Amino acid sequence: MRTFAHVLLVALVCATAYAEDTQKTGGTAKSAESQKDTARKEKLTRNELQVMAHYQELNNMEIELGKVAQKNGGSQAVKSYGEMLVNDHTQNNQQLADLAKQTGQKIPKHTPETATEKQEKADAKKHTAQLKKLEGRNFDREYLRMMVADHDKEVAKIDSNIAKVDNSQLADLLRNTKPMLQKHADEARELQKTSAQAMAEPKQSEPDKPAP
């Protein structure tokens, strides 16, 4: 009887342990499946990736021109402005790349969807090529004009781009990008005023020579 009772007790313990283990394993499997479902829900849509591609393309252009400004700029203020844009847009690019990486995706090449976007892209490429040929004051004038126009345009359209996305992290990233773009536009405007004032200041005239 004791032997039978002992065997019965061992069997009962094993059955209980097996049931608990099965429950835990099943729970883990369900948890892993739930995580996969969540990850699938957080995948960036094609539309969201194209919005990211637009800002990546913008960042790359501003980084390129910022480096040209540091080399060809006629004033230290413009050179410093170019350095700021390189740093800010590089950081923004990294934030975009990190977000895509979290979902296991890559930011594609931007594809213009309208005739207006295609024309804007062609114009930007043309103006970039022209800027690279300028130096000194001529560079400063055209570079600052381009920076005001481009950043004002991006500030005006960023809210509509935010409305296109459902991913909360991407929406927050774009909201944080807006003040950066506004800052770049405002500082370029201030530099334009400073440059215009400097050019308007009359040169010191030489003292009149005594009549012979």
Wavefront OBJ file of the C-alpha trace (Angstrom):
o trace
v 0.000 0.000 0.000
v 2.799 2.370 0.895
v 4.496 1.648 -2.452
v 1.296 2.238 -4.373
v 0.611 5.470 -2.481
v 4.170 6.657 -3.140
v 3.901 5.984 -6.864
v 0.538 7.723 -6.969
v 1.970 10.776 -5.207
v 4.944 10.973 -7.594
v 2.633 10.686 -10.591
v 0.429 13.448 -9.233
v 3.417 15.756 -8.666
v 4.754 15.091 -12.178
v 1.348 15.725 -13.724
v 1.017 19.013 -11.853
v 4.513 20.111 -12.910
v 3.804 19.177 -16.518
v 0.575 21.163 -16.476
v 2.315 24.219 -15.029
v 5.159 23.939 -17.541
v 2.707 23.601 -20.412
v 0.824 26.649 -19.180
v 4.032 28.680 -18.961
v 5.225 27.523 -22.383
v 1.857 28.295 -23.878
v 1.917 31.706 -22.245
v 5.395 32.396 -23.627
v 4.314 31.338 -27.085
v 1.260 33.563 -26.882
v 3.413 36.448 -25.644
v 5.889 36.001 -28.510
v 3.038 35.868 -30.999
v 1.549 39.008 -29.491
v 4.893 40.789 -29.836
v 5.074 39.762 -33.486
v 1.581 41.112 -34.057
v 2.551 44.399 -32.399
v 5.694 44.637 -34.525
v 3.631 44.019 -37.653
v 1.240 46.791 -36.656
v 4.154 49.191 -36.153
v 5.619 48.560 -39.600
v 5.928 51.782 -41.562
v 3.630 52.027 -44.549
v 4.868 52.821 -48.048
v 3.426 56.307 -47.696
v 5.248 56.852 -44.389
v 8.512 55.598 -45.878
v 8.122 58.049 -48.762
v 7.614 60.920 -46.299
v 10.818 59.819 -44.566
v 12.562 59.570 -47.944
v 11.612 63.186 -48.695
v 13.242 64.446 -45.496
v 16.277 62.234 -45.972
v 16.731 63.730 -49.443
v 16.274 67.239 -48.039
v 18.809 66.537 -45.286
v 21.359 65.223 -47.772
v 21.035 68.344 -49.922
v 21.398 70.696 -46.933
v 24.415 68.737 -45.681
v 26.037 68.967 -49.107
v 25.399 72.711 -49.416
v 26.446 73.330 -45.812
v 29.829 71.810 -46.581
v 30.118 73.984 -49.702
v 29.256 77.044 -47.577
v 32.098 76.258 -45.177
v 34.461 76.198 -48.147
v 33.112 78.910 -50.473
v 31.423 81.296 -48.039
v 32.605 84.894 -48.087
v 32.034 85.571 -44.387
v 32.650 83.630 -41.199
v 28.968 84.017 -40.319
v 27.915 82.151 -43.468
v 30.568 79.483 -42.895
v 29.277 78.972 -39.341
v 25.705 78.848 -40.612
v 26.703 76.130 -43.071
v 28.357 74.159 -40.266
v 25.172 74.385 -38.177
v 23.088 73.023 -41.047
v 25.484 70.116 -41.565
v 25.211 69.173 -37.876
v 21.420 69.602 -37.577
v 20.513 67.777 -40.778
v 22.987 64.967 -40.066
v 21.314 64.435 -36.692
v 17.868 64.462 -38.307
v 19.020 61.879 -40.851
v 20.220 59.633 -38.032
v 16.863 59.885 -36.274
v 15.068 58.841 -39.460
v 17.435 55.907 -39.977
v 17.019 54.770 -36.360
v 13.234 54.768 -36.679
v 13.343 52.691 -39.864
v 15.790 50.281 -38.226
v 13.406 49.712 -35.305
v 10.861 48.267 -37.716
v 13.447 46.314 -39.709
v 12.978 48.538 -42.746
v 15.099 50.807 -44.928
v 14.283 54.274 -46.193
v 13.809 54.021 -49.968
v 14.773 56.520 -52.624
v 12.281 59.376 -52.778
v 9.929 59.194 -55.740
v 8.210 62.480 -56.710
v 4.486 61.857 -57.085
v 3.403 65.073 -58.825
v 4.673 67.267 -61.636
v 5.296 70.021 -59.073
v 7.499 67.748 -56.958
v 9.445 66.661 -60.035
v 10.031 70.295 -61.012
v 11.095 71.229 -57.462
v 13.586 68.382 -57.433
v 15.025 69.427 -60.829
v 15.272 73.061 -59.704
v 17.064 72.122 -56.480
v 19.591 70.072 -58.420
v 20.159 72.940 -60.853
v 20.577 75.571 -58.110
v 22.960 73.320 -56.179
v 25.185 72.962 -59.230
v 25.159 76.744 -59.758
v 26.012 77.475 -56.112
v 29.061 75.249 -56.217
v 30.562 77.542 -58.857
v 30.242 80.689 -56.716
v 32.541 82.071 -54.036
v 32.698 84.946 -51.574
v 29.905 87.504 -51.488
v 28.251 86.098 -54.602
v 28.002 82.704 -52.918
v 26.697 84.197 -49.675
v 23.943 86.115 -51.464
v 22.634 83.164 -53.484
v 23.114 80.597 -50.729
v 21.170 82.606 -48.151
v 18.422 83.361 -50.666
v 18.102 79.639 -51.380
v 18.129 78.718 -47.685
v 15.309 81.143 -46.864
v 13.161 79.968 -49.779
v 13.751 76.238 -49.252
v 13.255 76.222 -45.494
v 10.151 78.433 -45.681
v 8.696 75.993 -48.223
v 9.420 72.987 -45.995
v 7.973 74.663 -42.906
v 4.775 75.371 -44.870
v 4.325 71.759 -45.993
v 5.440 69.775 -42.919
v 2.029 69.858 -41.205
v 0.409 68.225 -44.234
v 3.121 65.549 -44.187
v 2.473 64.914 -40.481
v -1.197 64.382 -41.326
v -0.220 61.644 -43.795
v 1.366 59.377 -41.171
v -0.163 57.152 -38.503
v 3.082 56.080 -36.813
v 3.267 58.133 -33.603
v 7.086 58.089 -33.460
v 7.369 59.421 -36.998
v 4.750 62.088 -36.314
v 6.674 63.215 -33.219
v 9.942 63.260 -35.170
v 8.400 65.508 -37.820
v 6.907 67.811 -35.182
v 10.386 68.190 -33.677
v 11.830 68.824 -37.148
v 9.574 71.817 -37.808
v 11.243 74.224 -35.318
v 14.650 73.232 -36.700
v 13.560 74.184 -40.219
v 12.048 77.436 -38.945
v 15.271 78.275 -37.115
v 17.304 77.733 -40.271
v 14.996 80.011 -42.276
v 15.029 82.747 -39.623
v 18.810 82.727 -39.200
v 19.337 82.871 -42.972
v 17.040 85.921 -43.076
v 19.043 87.620 -40.329
v 22.274 86.926 -42.206
v 20.743 88.437 -45.329
v 20.020 91.651 -43.412
v 23.531 91.724 -41.947
v 25.099 91.191 -45.364
v 22.922 93.877 -46.952
v 23.827 96.384 -44.231
v 27.520 95.625 -44.620
v 27.348 96.169 -48.369
v 25.329 99.389 -47.940
v 27.807 100.986 -45.560
v 29.720 103.731 -47.394
v 33.443 103.285 -47.702
v 35.627 105.821 -45.974
v 36.531 108.473 -48.505
v 40.110 109.533 -48.905
v 40.951 113.034 -47.621
v 40.837 115.720 -50.258
v 44.242 116.483 -51.681
v 45.329 120.102 -51.455
v 44.973 122.022 -54.680
v 48.292 122.591 -56.475
l 1 2 3 4 5 6 7 8 9 10 11 12 13 14 15 16 17 18 19 20 21 22 23 24 25 26 27 28 29 30 31 32 33 34 35 36 37 38 39 40 41 42 43 44 45 46 47 48 49 50 51 52 53 54 55 56 57 58 59 60 61 62 63 64 65 66 67 68 69 70 71 72 73 74 75 76 77 78 79 80 81 82 83 84 85 86 87 88 89 90 91 92 93 94 95 96 97 98 99 100 101 102 103 104 105 106 107 108 109 110 111 112 113 114 115 116 117 118 119 120 121 122 123 124 125 126 127 128 129 130 131 132 133 134 135 136 137 138 139 140 141 142 143 144 145 146 147 148 149 150 151 152 153 154 155 156 157 158 159 160 161 162 163 164 165 166 167 168 169 170 171 172 173 174 175 176 177 178 179 180 181 182 183 184 185 186 187 188 189 190 191 192 193 194 195 196 197 198 199 200 201 202 203 204 205 206 207 208 209 210 211 212
